[in-house]
Amino acid sequence: MADPYRAHPFHAGGGMRKFGNGEKAKAGSIWTMLSRVFKHARVQWRLLILAIMCIIAISLLEFAIPQLTRYTIDVLIPEKRYNQLVGLGVGLMGAALLLGALNYISTSTTASLGQRVIYDLRNDLYRHINRLDLSFFDRNRTGDLMSRVTSDVGVLQQLISSTMIQLVTDLFTFSAITIYMLFLDWRLTVLLLATFPVMIMTTRLFGKRIRRSFRTVQESVAEVSDHLQNTLSGIRLIKSFATESLESDRFADRSKRNMEANIRVTKLRAMYEPIIDLLNYLGLAIVLVFGAWLTMKGYMSVGTVVAVIAYLRLLQTPIRRFSRLINTIQQSAAAYERISEIMNTEPEIVDAPDAISLRKVRGQVEFRNVSFQYAGSGDQAVLEHFDLSLEAGKVTALVGSSGSGKTTIAHLIARFYEPQGGEITLDGHPLRQVAITSLRERLGIVSQDIVLFNGSVKENISYGKQDATDEELMVAARAANAHDFIEAFPDGYETAIGERGVKLSGGQKQRISIARVILKNPELIILDEATASLDTESEHLIQEALAKLLRGRTCLVIAHRLSTIQQADSIHVLERGTIVESGTHEQLLRLNGRYRELYELQFPQAEV
Ligand SMILES: Nc1ncnc2c1ncn2[C@@H]1O[C@H](COP(=O)(O)OP(=O)(O)OP(=O)(O)O)[C@@H](O)[C@H]1O
């Protein structure tokens, strides 16, 4: 049946929703992000060690080259050591070659390290999303979740594959050079370091703003993705209402937010980088002026000044690079916040520590004094002090007006949601004590809202029993009256059914979904409006298939159409979460109550 809450039009609710019990990642938690990402990287420790060793070697080489310049100016030239010139050239070229090789190794290692970490992170995130409760998916938009798994994780990729290692290298180079420069000339170095607090303050100031804008960028990417997901999967509705241009305008609006946020980021960076450059020039001016003065006074050699300038440039490289990395870092921090919001959300419906695994069930289901309301629906309870029994091996039907709570009852049996009060038992075991997987393995649901995946007929039928043999598959398809039409397809069971089964008719989809449940062979079946909206012939075929499916199993049938449930062993009429009448079809007709009213509405000419 159509779930009224889900059957919303496009674009229900905009903006971010709160992530259930998930904490928000703390603002300014760049170090938390780096350390968590590092934890993932630690698993690849061989690559990590290789990358770090290369980086240290690169830093040492870069550090040694200015020493050659200094030696040439201060020793080789004044002392005219011609015989050492060849050695100098060869040494320099050798160092350059080694530098090239080390750079190659470190770049390729860090790139594959990054890819592997991202691979793990993305899989963890997807696994985690799959574990979350249905109520989480009620609260969050599919497109938004998709963009967290694709775009946000993608942003982190940059951070891991280049930025983080670069950051470690730069930190190492920076500290080594600063220490060496202090030895070389502490006065010049202290003067130089005086510009640093200003740099740090500027970075913090801009960093926060840049991150905020990136958060908007990522959120707008999510909105664009949500729009795409909704409209492309609902393209038939758009065409039938001729709302193509309306949707294009809405798309443009969402893209505009993305564009504006990106422009804001670019402007912030455009302002930040020149400020850092200015501070770098200030450093150079200090070294030049003060260094020149020291040299003129004879306190320092020309070679030392040249070496200090060379080191200054080496020192400024990491600073400059950091000012560019800040973009990636802040963007990653914004993306990481969005990933953390999911990772910090824990499912509430989980196995109890002493949960029992059910191997075989009879299917006796009891609702005792059950109260339930959906999260976020105010104090609107769907069920209050509700009692219901499903007799093992019997067919129990639920009828009643729209919104009376029929599907909710099915959801509670499957433990998609947990009741706030009372207890539901299966064969006497409270559902809270039953391992969720074992419960769902014993349960088959056929609903009007059929979900088929893009793939072959065979893959779809065997979804609940991946190791089914071709023979078993065909037996199930025959029982579901699906074998004949499947065989008539040019590729038979290998036929691709298209996204959500678009290449199949409504009745065919329904029969495939029945075959899927027959193959799974559960003891407990829920049919939710399974035969609505079908023509008489399809309905006949499906009724036949369902009759085979129900044989010998416990079954709950939820129906609007009373013709489909007349044979049920017992029928309950539900109104606003309360059972108002119960009995067999004949008994209920004799009661002259709500059931008879519904029956006469559907069959005005019937003789009853
Ligand atoms: N996921 C949800 N979140 C919040 N409220 C919900 C959700 N699903 C259903 N509801 C509300 O719970 C009530 C019962 O819905 P339910 O789907 O159980 O009714 P139903 O009897 O199956 O209706 P119909 O026959 O029209 O399908 C309705 O008022 C509905 O708006």
PDBQT file of the ligand as one rigid body, heavy atoms in Angstrom, charges set to zero:
ROOT
HETATM    1  N1  LIG A 701       6.837   7.178   8.730  1.00  0.00    +0.000 N 
HETATM    2  C1  LIG A 701       5.855   7.883   9.301  1.00  0.00    +0.000 A 
HETATM    3  N2  LIG A 701       6.137   8.958  10.055  1.00  0.00    +0.000 NA
HETATM    4  C2  LIG A 701       5.157   9.682  10.648  1.00  0.00    +0.000 A 
HETATM    5  N3  LIG A 701       3.847   9.384  10.547  1.00  0.00    +0.000 NA
HETATM    6  C3  LIG A 701       3.492   8.328   9.810  1.00  0.00    +0.000 A 
HETATM    7  C4  LIG A 701       4.481   7.526   9.145  1.00  0.00    +0.000 A 
HETATM    8  N4  LIG A 701       3.831   6.526   8.482  1.00  0.00    +0.000 NA
HETATM    9  C5  LIG A 701       2.513   6.703   8.740  1.00  0.00    +0.000 A 
HETATM   10  N5  LIG A 701       2.323   7.780   9.528  1.00  0.00    +0.000 N 
HETATM   11  C6  LIG A 701       1.001   8.244  10.065  1.00  0.00    +0.000 C 
HETATM   12  O1  LIG A 701       0.464   7.195  10.835  1.00  0.00    +0.000 OA
HETATM   13  C7  LIG A 701      -0.921   7.044  10.624  1.00  0.00    +0.000 C 
HETATM   14  C8  LIG A 701      -1.225   5.586  10.218  1.00  0.00    +0.000 C 
HETATM   15  O2  LIG A 701      -0.629   5.308   8.978  1.00  0.00    +0.000 OA
HETATM   16  P1  LIG A 701      -0.697   3.881   8.280  1.00  0.00    +0.000 P 
HETATM   17  O3  LIG A 701       0.170   3.917   7.088  1.00  0.00    +0.000 OA
HETATM   18  O4  LIG A 701      -0.439   2.835   9.290  1.00  0.00    +0.000 OA
HETATM   19  O5  LIG A 701      -2.216   3.841   7.852  1.00  0.00    +0.000 OA
HETATM   20  P2  LIG A 701      -2.994   2.798   6.945  1.00  0.00    +0.000 P 
HETATM   21  O6  LIG A 701      -4.180   2.347   7.731  1.00  0.00    +0.000 OA
HETATM   22  O7  LIG A 701      -2.076   1.760   6.453  1.00  0.00    +0.000 OA
HETATM   23  O8  LIG A 701      -3.485   3.759   5.764  1.00  0.00    +0.000 OA
HETATM   24  P3  LIG A 701      -3.775   3.440   4.207  1.00  0.00    +0.000 P 
HETATM   25  O9  LIG A 701      -4.836   2.422   4.165  1.00  0.00    +0.000 OA
HETATM   26  O10 LIG A 701      -4.211   4.750   3.645  1.00  0.00    +0.000 OA
HETATM   27  O11 LIG A 701      -2.493   3.002   3.640  1.00  0.00    +0.000 OA
HETATM   28  C9  LIG A 701      -1.302   8.050   9.558  1.00  0.00    +0.000 C 
HETATM   29  O12 LIG A 701      -1.912   9.137  10.208  1.00  0.00    +0.000 OA
HETATM   30  C10 LIG A 701       0.009   8.486   8.946  1.00  0.00    +0.000 C 
HETATM   31  O13 LIG A 701      -0.033   9.839   8.594  1.00  0.00    +0.000 OA
ENDROOT
TORSDOF 0
